[in-house]
C-alpha cells in the first residue's frame, strides 16, 4: 500500500493531520485483522462445540485461541512487517514536507 501525502502550502494543516491519522488507523486495523479474525473464528467454533456438548467451561477457548493467533502471526509476520515498514518509510521520507515553517 503506497501512502503519499502532500502538504498544502508551507505549514502542516488540519487536513494533513487528519489524513495521517486516518491512514495510521487503517494500517493498524489492516495489520491486526488477521490475528483478530483467526481468534474470532476459533472462538466461534469452540462456542458451537460447547453448546452442542453442553460443556460450559470458560477457560476452554484460551489455548486454541493462543495457538491460532501465534500461527497466524508467524504466517502473516512478513506481510505485516512489509506494510508497517512501507508506511514508516514513506512517513519519514516526507517528514520535511510536513513540518516546514
N, C-alpha and C positions, 0 to 999 in steps of 0.2 A: 504494500500500500504506500503510494507516494504521497507525501504531505508537503504542500507548498504554501507558504504564507508570504504575503507582501504587505508591508506597512504602507498605509496611505499617508503621504506627507512625510515629515521628519520625525514625528513622535509616535509613540505607541498609543493607539487609540482604543476605545472600548470595544469596537468591533473585532479587532485583532485579539484582544484578551479573551473575548467570548469564543472566538473561533479556536484559539489554542486550547482553552478549557474544554470545549466540546469535543475536539479531536482527541484530547487526552482521555476523556471519559470513554469515548468509543474504542480506543486502543485497549484500555483497561478491561472493558467488558468483553472485547473480542478475545483477549488473551486468557481471561478467566473462564470463559464459557465452556470450553471442552471439559474441564475438570468438574464444573458445576453440573453440566448435563449428565456426565457419567455418574456422579453421585446421586442425582435425581432419578435416573433410570434404575440403578441398583436399589435405591430405597423403595421405589415403587414396586419392583419385582418382589422384594422381600416382604413388603407390606401385604401384597396379594397372597404370597405363600403363608404368611402368618394368619391372614383371615381364613384361608382355606383349611389350614391345620389347627386353627384356634389356639395357637401358641402366642401368648401375649407377653413376650419378653422384649423390653425396650432396648436392651443392650445388644440384641442380636444383629442389628444393622451396622454397628460401628466398624467391625473388622472388614466385612466385604466392601463397605464404602471407602475405607482407608486403602485397601488393596487396589480398588479401581481407580481412585484418584492418583495413587502412586504410579500405576501403569500408564494412565493417560498422560501424566506429567512426563514420564520417561519417553513416551512415544511423541508427544507434541512439543517437547522442550526445544528442539532445533527450530521449529517454526515460530514458537513463542519468542525465542531469543532474536530471531531474524526480524520479526515485527517490531519488537522493542528497540532493537539496535538501529533499524532504519529510521524509526521515529525520533530517537535521541540524536542520531547523526544529523538528520535534517533540521532538528530544532537548534542544535549547537552551531551548525554551519550558518544559520540565518540569524543568530542572536545579535549580530552587529546591526542588522536592519531593524530589529525590534526596539533597541534601546538608544538609538541615535537622538541627540539633542537638537 
